[in-house]
Amino acid sequence: MADMDAALPALTEMPSPQYVMSGDGIRIATYLWGEEDAPTVLCVHGFASSCRDNWVSTGWVRDLTRAGYRVLGIDQRGHGASDKPHEASAYGMDAFVDDITTVLDTYLLDSVLYAGYSLGARVGWQVAVQVPDHVERAVLGGIPDGRPLARLQIAEARAFAEHGTPVTDPVTRNYVTLAERVAGNDLRALVALAEGMRLGDADPDVAHPPLQPILFATGSEDAILAQSKLLARATPNGTFVELPSRHHFNAPGSRVFREAAVGFFGA
């Protein structure tokens, strides 16, 4: 038994959140690991997830700190320990991008290495394009599932969140199941997010891709695999890694994904 315990990877401890106030008054929870003078990787999770769920429980923070990086994680607005407004107007793409720049300014970071998954990858694409000096290179996993959540039926999800009405649409049911899986999720806030991201947002613009080195990673069983490969080909310094036997919801736990990211950041 002792040998078995010794073989298990050490779990990363979750520090207490440190809050950053966004420009529109939303508290954004942030978490920090590693040495202060190490290169910083900013980790930004996906829809209905959290820093703990996406990056800590899957071994990312452990592997990145072991490789000599400092990790700055956030709970995006509407998630984790961050504020969770119920108004769709709080969740436009510009608000997510502004949250990232505010966090970096607060931590006095001119630029970072960026790791994002799904919604976090969609936000990362936009950050790399709109404020390129903030991003040295980026790993974008599970993109573009995020114009986000265009396939989710808002009315059904809201009826379930507010009245418990059964969800019949299979895609919406999958998202609701995903949302309920993570402790502390507020389904009404996540429905508002899904609605808000449709206001003035668009798919990643292949005519204006990021110019930094970008590693794209998507599961072999993810419905957006072809679109992800298209984005990689359209990005001047883009490369692509396919994650074997992974779909959209379990790709963050892929060892292939983690190892490719660590190698890419160290290139």
One Martini backbone bead per residue (centre of mass of N, CA, C, O) as a GRO file, in nm:
protein
  267
    1MET     BB    1   0.057   0.063  -0.020
    2ALA     BB    2   0.296   0.256  -0.002
    3ASP     BB    3   0.382   0.230  -0.299
    4MET     BB    4   0.117   0.333  -0.417
    5ASP     BB    5   0.121   0.613  -0.286
    6ALA     BB    6   0.399   0.702  -0.412
    7ALA     BB    7   0.283   0.687  -0.718
    8LEU     BB    8   0.115   0.917  -0.662
    9PRO     BB    9   0.024   1.217  -0.739
   10ALA     BB   10   0.048   1.519  -0.631
   11LEU     BB   11  -0.154   1.739  -0.494
   12THR     BB   12  -0.282   2.047  -0.548
   13GLU     BB   13  -0.316   2.321  -0.381
   14MET     BB   14  -0.576   2.544  -0.281
   15PRO     BB   15  -0.593   2.858  -0.266
   16SER     BB   16  -0.692   3.143  -0.179
   17PRO     BB   17  -0.858   3.389  -0.304
   18GLN     BB   18  -0.780   3.666  -0.515
   19TYR     BB   19  -0.913   3.982  -0.572
   20VAL     BB   20  -1.041   4.135  -0.872
   21MET     BB   21  -1.152   4.436  -1.008
   22SER     BB   22  -1.349   4.522  -1.240
   23GLY     BB   23  -1.470   4.776  -1.437
   24ASP     BB   24  -1.787   4.661  -1.361
   25GLY     BB   25  -1.770   4.525  -1.055
   26ILE     BB   26  -1.630   4.244  -1.078
   27ARG     BB   27  -1.528   3.966  -0.911
   28ILE     BB   28  -1.202   3.816  -0.949
   29ALA     BB   29  -1.067   3.512  -0.915
   30THR     BB   30  -0.739   3.430  -0.788
   31TYR     BB   31  -0.435   3.224  -0.850
   32LEU     BB   32  -0.117   3.111  -0.695
   33TRP     BB   33   0.189   2.962  -0.829
   34GLY     BB   34   0.509   2.974  -0.745
   35GLU     BB   35   0.765   3.158  -0.851
   36GLU     BB   36   0.803   3.494  -0.893
   37ASP     BB   37   1.053   3.472  -1.124
   38ALA     BB   38   0.883   3.313  -1.304
   39PRO     BB   39   0.726   3.221  -1.560
   40THR     BB   40   0.397   3.303  -1.672
   41VAL     BB   41   0.091   3.120  -1.649
   42LEU     BB   42  -0.222   3.167  -1.789
   43CYS     BB   43  -0.529   3.025  -1.665
   44VAL     BB   44  -0.828   2.951  -1.873
   45HIS     BB   45  -1.132   2.841  -1.857
   46GLY     BB   46  -1.430   2.694  -1.911
   47PHE     BB   47  -1.739   2.622  -1.937
   48ALA     BB   48  -1.859   2.531  -1.622
   49SER     BB   49  -1.600   2.580  -1.476
   50SER     BB   50  -1.262   2.600  -1.332
   51CYS     BB   51  -0.965   2.617  -1.203
   52ARG     BB   52  -0.980   2.354  -1.049
   53ASP     BB   53  -1.113   2.170  -1.270
   54ASN     BB   54  -0.916   2.237  -1.523
   55TRP     BB   55  -0.606   2.265  -1.367
   56VAL     BB   56  -0.579   2.102  -1.095
   57SER     BB   57  -0.728   1.816  -1.120
   58THR     BB   58  -0.550   1.756  -1.404
   59GLY     BB   59  -0.226   1.862  -1.350
   60TRP     BB   60  -0.126   2.138  -1.459
   61VAL     BB   61  -0.003   2.287  -1.219
   62ARG     BB   62   0.197   2.072  -1.144
   63ASP     BB   63   0.354   2.060  -1.420
   64LEU     BB   64   0.429   2.361  -1.445
   65THR     BB   65   0.585   2.393  -1.177
   66ARG     BB   66   0.790   2.163  -1.233
   67ALA     BB   67   0.890   2.329  -1.502
   68GLY     BB   68   0.920   2.647  -1.378
   69TYR     BB   69   0.640   2.778  -1.330
   70ARG     BB   70   0.413   3.025  -1.302
   71VAL     BB   71   0.071   3.028  -1.178
   72LEU     BB   72  -0.222   3.195  -1.313
   73GLY     BB   73  -0.544   3.181  -1.194
   74ILE     BB   74  -0.894   3.179  -1.297
   75ASP     BB   75  -1.223   3.290  -1.246
   76GLN     BB   76  -1.458   3.342  -1.437
   77ARG     BB   77  -1.715   3.499  -1.492
   78GLY     BB   78  -1.967   3.290  -1.347
   79HIS     BB   79  -1.737   3.143  -1.169
   80GLY     BB   80  -1.673   3.002  -0.896
   81ALA     BB   81  -1.553   3.272  -0.688
   82SER     BB   82  -1.688   3.452  -0.867
   83ASP     BB   83  -1.896   3.650  -0.990
   84LYS     BB   84  -2.275   3.595  -1.073
   85PRO     BB   85  -2.439   3.722  -1.292
   86HIS     BB   86  -2.788   3.737  -1.447
   87GLU     BB   87  -2.687   3.916  -1.686
   88ALA     BB   88  -2.616   3.917  -2.018
   89SER     BB   89  -2.455   4.197  -2.030
   90ALA     BB   90  -2.197   4.069  -1.856
   91TYR     BB   91  -2.103   3.857  -2.128
   92GLY     BB   92  -1.915   3.985  -2.313
   93MET     BB   93  -1.619   3.967  -2.468
   94ASP     BB   94  -1.500   4.235  -2.362
   95ALA     BB   95  -1.521   4.155  -2.062
   96PHE     BB   96  -1.322   3.917  -2.069
   97VAL     BB   97  -1.080   4.076  -2.172
   98ASP     BB   98  -1.073   4.288  -1.946
   99ASP     BB   99  -1.018   4.091  -1.718
  100ILE     BB  100  -0.739   4.008  -1.810
  101THR     BB  101  -0.602   4.290  -1.812
  102THR     BB  102  -0.661   4.353  -1.514
  103VAL     BB  103  -0.503   4.120  -1.390
  104LEU     BB  104  -0.228   4.189  -1.514
  105ASP     BB  105  -0.208   4.473  -1.395
  106THR     BB  106  -0.230   4.391  -1.096
  107TYR     BB  107   0.036   4.188  -1.132
  108LEU     BB  108   0.249   4.331  -1.318
  109LEU     BB  109   0.197   4.212  -1.620
  110ASP     BB  110   0.291   4.241  -1.944
  111SER     BB  111   0.339   3.923  -1.993
  112VAL     BB  112   0.228   3.592  -2.113
  113LEU     BB  113   0.143   3.276  -2.083
  114TYR     BB  114  -0.125   3.094  -2.251
  115ALA     BB  115  -0.406   2.905  -2.109
  116GLY     BB  116  -0.685   2.761  -2.294
  117TYR     BB  117  -1.035   2.649  -2.264
  118SER     BB  118  -1.259   2.704  -2.479
  119LEU     BB  119  -1.363   2.978  -2.361
  120GLY     BB  120  -1.063   3.044  -2.286
  121ALA     BB  121  -0.970   3.026  -2.585
  122ARG     BB  122  -1.150   3.239  -2.709
  123VAL     BB  123  -1.038   3.464  -2.532
  124GLY     BB  124  -0.738   3.426  -2.612
  125TRP     BB  125  -0.762   3.504  -2.904
  126GLN     BB  126  -0.861   3.795  -2.843
  127VAL     BB  127  -0.622   3.888  -2.676
  128ALA     BB  128  -0.400   3.834  -2.894
  129VAL     BB  129  -0.530   4.045  -3.091
  130GLN     BB  130  -0.597   4.309  -2.912
  131VAL     BB  131  -0.340   4.243  -2.686
  132PRO     BB  132  -0.047   4.124  -2.786
  133ASP     BB  133   0.162   4.214  -2.558
  134HIS     BB  134   0.036   4.002  -2.337
  135VAL     BB  135   0.123   3.765  -2.552
  136GLU     BB  136   0.364   3.536  -2.635
  137ARG     BB  137   0.204   3.258  -2.596
  138ALA     BB  138  -0.037   2.990  -2.694
  139VAL     BB  139  -0.288   2.770  -2.558
  140LEU     BB  140  -0.563   2.627  -2.757
  141GLY     BB  141  -0.839   2.458  -2.641
  142GLY     BB  142  -1.134   2.384  -2.786
  143ILE     BB  143  -1.127   2.542  -3.061
  144PRO     BB  144  -1.457   2.675  -3.160
  145ASP     BB  145  -1.678   2.665  -2.887
  146GLY     BB  146  -1.684   2.974  -2.890
  147ARG     BB  147  -1.961   3.082  -2.978
  148PRO     BB  148  -2.067   3.041  -2.745
  149LEU     BB  149  -2.319   2.816  -2.728
  150ALA     BB  150  -2.503   2.805  -2.994
  151ARG     BB  151  -2.642   2.513  -2.930
  152LEU     BB  152  -2.787   2.629  -2.702
  153GLN     BB  153  -3.103   2.629  -2.541
  154ILE     BB  154  -3.208   2.886  -2.365
  155ALA     BB  155  -3.504   2.830  -2.284
  156GLU     BB  156  -3.455   2.550  -2.161
  157ALA     BB  157  -3.237   2.626  -1.954
  158ARG     BB  158  -3.407   2.837  -1.802
  159ALA     BB  159  -3.645   2.653  -1.722
  160PHE     BB  160  -3.471   2.469  -1.550
  161ALA     BB  161  -3.341   2.680  -1.356
  162GLU     BB  162  -3.631   2.809  -1.258
  163HIS     BB  163  -3.842   2.521  -1.275
  164GLY     BB  164  -3.739   2.222  -1.368
  165THR     BB  165  -3.762   2.178  -1.660
  166PRO     BB  166  -3.724   1.955  -1.880
  167VAL     BB  167  -3.471   1.851  -2.100
  168THR     BB  168  -3.468   1.767  -2.457
  169ASP     BB  169  -3.215   1.875  -2.561
  170PRO     BB  170  -2.915   1.719  -2.590
  171VAL     BB  171  -2.710   1.952  -2.578
  172THR     BB  172  -2.833   2.099  -2.336
  173ARG     BB  173  -2.811   1.860  -2.143
  174ASN     BB  174  -2.503   1.847  -2.143
  175TYR     BB  175  -2.458   2.131  -2.023
  176VAL     BB  176  -2.617   2.089  -1.764
  177THR     BB  177  -2.450   1.854  -1.661
  178LEU     BB  178  -2.186   2.009  -1.653
  179ALA     BB  179  -2.282   2.232  -1.454
  180GLU     BB  180  -2.362   2.024  -1.217
  181ARG     BB  181  -2.074   1.893  -1.164
  182VAL     BB  182  -1.991   2.171  -1.042
  183ALA     BB  183  -1.933   2.306  -0.762
  184GLY     BB  184  -2.113   2.621  -0.736
  185ASN     BB  185  -2.288   2.644  -0.961
  186ASP     BB  186  -2.480   2.885  -1.162
  187LEU     BB  187  -2.720   2.841  -1.389
  188ARG     BB  188  -2.824   3.128  -1.439
  189ALA     BB  189  -2.547   3.248  -1.511
  190LEU     BB  190  -2.483   3.051  -1.750
  191VAL     BB  191  -2.722   3.134  -1.922
  192ALA     BB  192  -2.643   3.431  -1.943
  193LEU     BB  193  -2.376   3.376  -2.082
  194ALA     BB  194  -2.483   3.233  -2.335
  195GLU     BB  195  -2.643   3.485  -2.421
  196GLY     BB  196  -2.420   3.711  -2.411
  197MET     BB  197  -2.222   3.578  -2.632
  198ARG     BB  198  -2.436   3.667  -2.871
  199LEU     BB  199  -2.358   3.972  -2.828
  200GLY     BB  200  -2.150   4.063  -3.088
  201ASP     BB  201  -2.038   3.798  -3.156
  202ALA     BB  202  -1.786   3.574  -3.299
  203ASP     BB  203  -1.602   3.402  -3.468
  204PRO     BB  204  -1.306   3.342  -3.539
  205ASP     BB  205  -1.086   3.539  -3.735
  206VAL     BB  206  -0.906   3.424  -4.008
  207ALA     BB  207  -0.819   3.717  -4.118
  208HIS     BB  208  -0.731   3.778  -3.787
  209PRO     BB  209  -0.487   3.645  -3.650
  210PRO     BB  210  -0.264   3.552  -3.453
  211LEU     BB  211   0.105   3.603  -3.438
  212GLN     BB  212   0.169   3.418  -3.240
  213PRO     BB  213   0.248   3.144  -3.092
  214ILE     BB  214   0.024   2.859  -3.156
  215LEU     BB  215  -0.143   2.602  -2.975
  216PHE     BB  216  -0.348   2.353  -3.091
  217ALA     BB  217  -0.616   2.161  -2.913
  218THR     BB  218  -0.795   1.850  -2.996
  219GLY     BB  219  -1.013   1.612  -2.992
  220SER     BB  220  -1.084   1.331  -3.185
  221GLU     BB  221  -1.409   1.346  -3.066
  222ASP     BB  222  -1.456   1.631  -3.161
  223ALA     BB  223  -1.676   1.824  -3.347
  224ILE     BB  224  -1.436   2.067  -3.382
  225LEU     BB  225  -1.179   1.961  -3.524
  226ALA     BB  226  -1.181   2.093  -3.808
  227GLN     BB  227  -1.191   2.390  -3.709
  228SER     BB  228  -0.926   2.383  -3.551
  229LYS     BB  229  -0.743   2.320  -3.793
  230LEU     BB  230  -0.816   2.575  -3.949
  231LEU     BB  231  -0.699   2.777  -3.746
  232ALA     BB  232  -0.409   2.673  -3.756
  233ARG     BB  233  -0.368   2.729  -4.065
  234ALA     BB  234  -0.444   3.049  -4.035
  235THR     BB  235  -0.195   3.060  -3.847
  236PRO     BB  236   0.121   3.155  -3.891
  237ASN     BB  237   0.211   3.025  -3.579
  238GLY     BB  238   0.066   2.746  -3.611
  239THR     BB  239  -0.024   2.454  -3.423
  240PHE     BB  240  -0.106   2.091  -3.397
  241VAL     BB  241  -0.295   1.878  -3.160
  242GLU     BB  242  -0.411   1.556  -3.116
  243LEU     BB  243  -0.641   1.401  -2.889
  244PRO     BB  244  -0.669   1.097  -2.796
  245SER     BB  245  -0.983   0.992  -2.709
  246ARG     BB  246  -1.116   1.289  -2.710
  247HIS     BB  247  -1.340   1.515  -2.592
  248HIS     BB  248  -1.455   1.817  -2.492
  249PHE     BB  249  -1.489   1.734  -2.169
  250ASN     BB  250  -1.190   1.553  -2.138
  251ALA     BB  251  -0.929   1.697  -2.252
  252PRO     BB  252  -0.785   1.838  -2.001
  253GLY     BB  253  -0.683   1.534  -1.894
  254SER     BB  254  -0.460   1.515  -2.100
  255ARG     BB  255  -0.134   1.425  -2.127
  256VAL     BB  256  -0.073   1.522  -2.410
  257PHE     BB  257  -0.154   1.811  -2.357
  258ARG     BB  258   0.041   1.883  -2.129
  259GLU     BB  259   0.308   1.807  -2.270
  260ALA     BB  260   0.274   1.998  -2.513
  261ALA     BB  261   0.260   2.261  -2.352
  262VAL     BB  262   0.530   2.252  -2.202
  263GLY     BB  263   0.701   2.235  -2.462
  264PHE     BB  264   0.597   2.497  -2.593
  265PHE     BB  265   0.678   2.700  -2.366
  266GLY     BB  266   0.997   2.600  -2.392
  267ALA     BB  267   1.074   2.691  -2.697
   0.00000   0.00000   0.00000
